[in-house]
Amino acid sequence: MPRGVDANQKTEQRVLNYKKLWSNNLLDWYAVNGRDLPWRRTRDPYAIWLSEVLLQQTRVDQGLPYYLRFLAHFPRVQELAKADIQDVLRLWQGLGYYRRAHHLHLAAKRVVENGGVFPQSPSEWLQLPGVGTYTSAAIASIAFDYPVPVVDGNVIRVLSRAFGFDAPYDTAEGMHWIRQTAQELLDLKRPGDYNQALMDLGATVCTPQKPSCSSCFWQKKCVAHLQNRVGEWPLRSKTTKVVPLTLDYLVLLHRGKVLLFPRQEQGIWAGLYEFLPQPWAGAWDGAAWDRLWGLENPSKDLGHRLVTLKHALSHRSLTLNLNCLRLGRILHLEGGVWVHLHDLDPYPLPQPLLLFLKQTDFNYGRTQQSHADRQSRQRPRS
């Protein structure tokens, strides 16, 4: 029998032997150490659903202020359903993965069309836009005590380390073991508490880097700890491919205003506002500008500078080339809206573009931070 197969059979036996002890110890740990979060003080499926969507790919400390703002603006699903998508995106601004906001808004409309009645089972939740396997299981178990386990990065990491499964979790074999083990260990009487306890353990103790093994209730039985393989598990067969993407923009400015355009409803930053996409690729092209708009704003009269920004997304490495132009007069372009730099709040912008506008002093052609640094380096005159 191959060594790996034999080891994995021992792992499965270990899971069966420790099943009751694991769930009892985990729930006891959670009773003392569980995080006090607002969505855990309610069984309202709307509030729980909102928290799960907001926290996808987002840390709790980062997502909490957004959650509170969303509930303040849209305390019920009915308010969210009838809201303008731009208002939803404005509240979402800075969280990234904006497709989540579009799906949340569309799903709220579906719930309202159904008389405001929320789904209960995971299969029913899966029918809503943007609700996947993890989210459906989390909401169903937490809001309705549906006996279904959740499987996310925290769960994969904790179970792989605690019981030591020697197969990459991103393979069919590995994921089958994770899902099967999660189901076997689930506390059927308190599935919601159990799922939240397991996620908390992964988020606060069994972390990806520098886990706090000394404070873990499972330390003396944890296979990864006993075999000194904590940094090795969970196993993965491949790495995420990061695709480079370059976006060229014209940042058109006139007397404290910037020209913005709504982005198309697809791809990254769907539905947000952006600068004018540059009609040509690469560096500044004065001849191309004069052909397009030179009658109103000749290139020789433009105040121009180029700023290049780098921004990392989970699967994208962005390079943003911003050709900043101070115009002598307003340029009217279809679909564009001139917005004062102090009145950007109603216009949801991608975070790197918003930060650029807020940190840049367009009168002096340098960022406010660099200006402050320069001032601090200057010696006082004698």
C-alpha positions in Angstrom: 0.0 0.0 0.0 1.4 3.4 -0.9 2.7 5.4 2.0 0.4 8.4 1.4 -2.7 6.3 1.2 -1.7 4.5 4.5 -1.1 7.9 6.2 -4.4 9.3 5.0 -6.3 6.2 6.3 -4.7 6.9 9.7 -5.9 10.4 9.5 -9.5 9.4 8.8 -9.4 7.0 11.8 -8.0 9.9 13.9 -11.0 12.1 12.9 -13.5 9.4 14.0 -11.7 8.7 17.3 -11.6 12.4 18.2 -14.9 13.5 16.8 -16.8 14.2 20.0 -13.8 15.5 21.9 -12.9 18.0 19.1 -16.4 19.5 18.8 -16.8 19.8 22.6 -13.4 21.4 23.1 -13.9 23.7 20.2 -17.3 25.0 21.5 -15.9 25.4 25.0 -13.0 27.4 23.6 -15.5 29.5 21.6 -17.6 30.3 24.6 -14.6 32.0 26.2 -12.6 33.3 23.3 -15.2 33.9 20.5 -15.1 37.4 19.0 -17.9 39.7 20.0 -19.3 40.8 16.6 -22.6 42.6 15.9 -23.9 40.0 13.5 -23.5 37.4 16.2 -26.0 39.1 18.4 -28.9 38.5 16.1 -30.6 35.7 14.1 -31.8 38.1 11.5 -30.9 36.4 8.1 -30.6 39.8 6.4 -27.9 41.0 8.9 -26.1 37.7 8.8 -26.2 37.5 5.0 -24.9 41.1 4.8 -22.0 40.3 7.1 -21.0 37.2 5.1 -21.0 39.1 1.8 -19.0 42.0 3.2 -16.4 39.7 4.7 -15.6 37.7 1.6 -11.9 38.4 0.9 -12.0 41.0 3.7 -10.6 41.1 7.2 -13.1 41.6 10.0 -11.5 44.8 11.3 -11.7 46.2 7.8 -15.3 45.1 7.0 -16.9 46.0 10.4 -17.2 49.8 9.7 -18.7 49.0 6.3 -21.2 46.6 7.9 -22.3 49.2 10.4 -22.7 51.9 7.7 -24.7 49.5 5.4 -27.1 48.6 8.2 -27.5 52.3 9.1 -28.4 53.2 5.5 -30.3 50.0 4.6 -31.7 48.6 7.9 -34.0 46.2 6.0 -33.7 44.3 2.8 -36.5 46.4 1.4 -34.4 49.6 1.7 -31.5 47.9 0.0 -33.6 46.6 -2.9 -35.0 50.0 -3.8 -31.7 51.9 -3.4 -29.9 53.2 -6.4 -26.9 51.0 -7.3 -24.6 54.1 -7.2 -25.5 54.6 -3.5 -24.7 51.0 -2.8 -21.3 51.2 -4.6 -20.5 54.5 -2.8 -20.9 52.7 0.6 -18.9 49.8 -0.8 -16.0 52.1 -2.0 -12.7 50.8 -0.8 -13.7 47.2 -0.1 -12.8 45.9 -3.6 -14.4 43.0 -5.4 -17.3 45.3 -6.4 -19.1 42.5 -8.1 -20.2 41.5 -4.6 -22.1 44.8 -4.3 -23.9 44.3 -7.6 -24.9 40.8 -6.6 -26.0 41.9 -3.2 -28.2 44.6 -4.7 -29.7 42.2 -7.2 -30.3 39.5 -4.6 -32.1 41.9 -2.4 -34.5 42.7 -5.2 -35.2 39.0 -5.6 -36.0 38.6 -1.9 -38.4 41.5 -2.0 -40.0 40.1 -5.1 -40.6 36.9 -3.1 -42.5 38.9 -0.5 -39.5 39.7 1.7 -39.2 36.0 2.7 -35.6 34.8 3.0 -34.4 31.3 1.9 -33.6 28.9 4.7 -31.8 25.9 3.3 -28.4 26.1 1.6 -29.9 25.0 -1.7 -32.4 27.9 -1.6 -29.7 30.4 -0.8 -27.7 29.2 -3.7 -30.5 30.5 -6.0 -29.6 34.1 -5.1 -27.0 36.0 -7.2 -23.6 36.0 -5.6 -24.3 33.3 -3.0 -21.9 30.4 -3.3 -21.4 27.2 -1.4 -19.7 28.7 1.6 -22.0 31.7 2.0 -25.2 29.5 1.7 -23.9 27.1 4.3 -22.9 29.9 6.7 -26.2 31.8 6.6 -28.3 28.6 6.8 -26.4 27.2 9.8 -26.1 30.5 11.7 -29.6 32.0 11.0 -31.6 28.7 10.9 -29.5 26.0 12.6 -29.3 24.1 9.4 -26.9 21.2 9.9 -24.4 22.0 7.2 -20.6 22.7 7.6 -18.8 25.7 6.2 -15.6 25.3 4.2 -13.4 28.4 3.7 -9.7 29.1 4.0 -9.8 29.1 7.8 -11.6 25.7 7.9 -9.2 24.1 5.4 -6.2 25.3 7.3 -7.4 24.2 10.7 -8.6 20.8 9.7 -5.5 20.1 7.6 -3.2 20.9 10.5 -5.2 19.4 13.3 -5.6 16.0 11.6 -2.8 16.0 9.1 -4.1 15.1 5.6 -1.3 14.6 3.0 -3.1 15.7 -0.1 -3.3 19.3 -1.6 -6.6 20.9 -0.8 -7.0 22.3 -4.3 -7.3 18.8 -5.8 -10.4 16.7 -6.0 -9.1 14.2 -3.4 -8.1 17.0 -1.0 -11.3 18.9 -1.2 -13.3 15.7 -0.8 -11.5 15.0 2.4 -12.0 18.5 3.7 -15.7 18.5 3.0 -16.2 15.0 4.4 -14.2 15.7 7.5 -16.0 19.0 8.1 -19.4 17.2 7.9 -18.2 14.4 10.2 -17.0 16.8 12.9 -20.0 19.2 12.7 -21.9 19.5 16.0 -25.5 18.8 14.8 -27.1 20.4 17.8 -25.3 23.8 17.4 -24.1 24.0 13.8 -24.1 27.8 13.7 -22.0 28.1 16.8 -19.7 25.3 15.7 -19.1 26.9 12.3 -18.4 30.3 13.8 -16.1 28.7 16.4 -14.1 26.9 13.7 -13.7 30.1 11.6 -12.6 32.1 14.7 -10.0 29.5 15.6 -8.5 29.9 12.1 -8.7 33.6 12.2 -7.2 34.2 15.6 -5.2 31.2 16.6 -4.4 28.8 13.7 -3.4 31.7 11.4 -1.5 31.3 8.1 1.6 32.9 9.5 3.0 32.5 13.1 0.0 30.6 14.6 -0.4 30.8 18.3 0.0 27.0 18.9 0.7 27.6 22.6 -2.8 29.0 23.2 -4.6 26.3 21.2 -6.7 23.7 23.0 -5.7 21.1 20.4 -1.9 21.6 20.6 -1.1 18.2 22.2 -3.2 16.3 19.6 -2.5 18.5 16.6 -0.7 16.5 13.9 1.0 19.5 12.3 2.4 20.6 15.7 3.5 17.2 16.8 5.3 16.6 13.5 6.7 20.1 13.3 4.9 20.7 10.0 2.7 23.7 10.9 4.2 25.8 8.1 3.7 23.0 5.6 0.0 22.5 5.9 -2.4 23.0 4.2 -0.8 21.5 1.2 -1.4 23.2 -2.2 -0.5 21.9 -5.6 -0.4 25.2 -7.5 -0.1 28.9 -6.9 -2.5 31.7 -7.9 -1.6 33.2 -11.3 -1.4 36.9 -11.1 -2.1 38.6 -14.5 -0.5 42.0 -15.2 -2.9 44.7 -16.5 -2.1 48.2 -17.7 -4.7 50.9 -17.8 -4.0 54.3 -19.4 -6.1 57.3 -18.4 -6.4 61.0 -19.1 -7.0 62.9 -15.9 -8.7 66.1 -17.1 -8.8 69.0 -14.7 -10.2 72.4 -14.8 -10.5 74.9 -12.0 -10.7 72.4 -9.2 -12.8 69.9 -11.1 -12.1 66.5 -12.6 -13.8 64.7 -15.5 -15.3 61.3 -14.5 -17.0 58.6 -16.5 -19.1 55.6 -15.3 -17.3 52.4 -15.9 -19.0 49.6 -17.8 -21.0 46.9 -15.9 -18.3 44.2 -16.3 -14.7 43.4 -15.5 -12.8 45.0 -12.6 -14.4 48.1 -10.9 -17.7 47.4 -12.7 -20.2 50.3 -12.2 -17.7 52.6 -10.5 -16.4 55.9 -11.9 -13.0 56.4 -13.6 -11.0 58.9 -15.5 -11.2 59.2 -19.3 -9.7 56.0 -20.8 -6.9 57.2 -23.0 -7.8 56.7 -26.6 -4.2 55.7 -27.4 -1.9 53.2 -25.5 1.3 54.2 -23.8 2.9 57.6 -23.3 1.5 61.1 -23.9 0.8 61.8 -27.5 0.3 65.5 -28.2 -0.5 64.9 -31.9 -3.3 62.5 -31.0 -4.7 64.9 -28.5 -4.8 67.7 -31.1 -6.6 65.5 -33.6 -9.3 64.7 -31.1 -9.7 67.9 -29.0 -7.1 70.4 -30.1 -9.6 72.9 -31.3 -10.8 73.6 -27.8 -7.6 72.8 -25.9 -4.4 72.8 -28.0 -1.7 70.5 -26.6 0.7 73.4 -26.4 -1.6 75.1 -23.8 -2.0 72.1 -21.6 -0.4 71.8 -18.2 0.7 68.1 -18.4 2.4 65.5 -16.2 2.5 61.7 -16.1 1.9 59.7 -12.9 2.3 55.9 -12.8 0.7 54.0 -10.0 1.0 50.3 -9.0 -1.9 48.5 -7.4 -2.3 44.8 -6.5 -5.5 42.8 -6.6 -5.8 39.2 -5.8 -5.5 38.0 -9.4 -4.3 41.2 -11.1 -1.2 43.4 -10.9 -2.3 46.8 -12.1 -0.2 49.5 -13.6 -2.1 52.8 -13.9 -0.6 55.4 -16.2 -2.3 58.8 -15.5 -1.7 61.6 -17.9 -2.8 64.6 -15.8 -3.9 67.6 -17.9 -5.0 71.1 -16.7 -7.4 72.4 -19.3 -7.9 76.0 -20.2 -11.7 75.4 -20.6 -14.3 72.8 -20.0 -14.2 69.9 -22.4 -17.7 68.4 -23.0 -17.6 64.6 -23.7 -20.6 62.3 -23.8 -21.2 60.4 -20.6 -18.7 62.5 -18.7 -19.4 64.5 -15.6 -17.3 67.3 -14.1 -17.0 66.9 -10.4 -15.3 69.2 -7.9 -12.4 67.6 -6.1 -14.1 68.4 -2.8 -17.4 66.8 -3.8 -16.3 63.2 -4.8 -18.3 61.3 -2.2 -21.4 60.7 -4.4 -19.2 59.2 -7.1 -17.9 55.8 -6.2 -14.3 55.5 -7.4 -11.8 52.6 -7.3 -9.6 53.0 -4.3 -6.3 53.8 -6.1 -8.0 56.5 -8.2 -9.7 58.0 -5.1 -6.5 58.1 -3.1 -4.7 59.7 -6.0 -7.2 62.5 -6.2 -7.2 63.1 -2.4 -3.4 63.0 -2.0 -2.4 65.1 -5.0 -1.8 68.8 -5.1 -2.6 69.7 -8.7 -1.5 73.3 -8.2 2.1 72.3 -7.6 2.3 69.1 -9.5 3.4 66.9 -6.6 1.6 65.0 -3.9 0.8 66.6 -0.6 3.0 64.0 1.2 6.0 64.7 -1.0 5.5 68.5 -0.5 5.4 67.9 3.3 8.5 65.8 3.2 10.3 68.4 1.2 9.3 71.2 3.6 10.6 69.1 6.6 14.0 68.7 5.0 14.5 72.4 4.4 16.7 74.1 6.8 15.4 77.3 8.5 16.9 80.4 7.1 19.4 82.2 9.2 
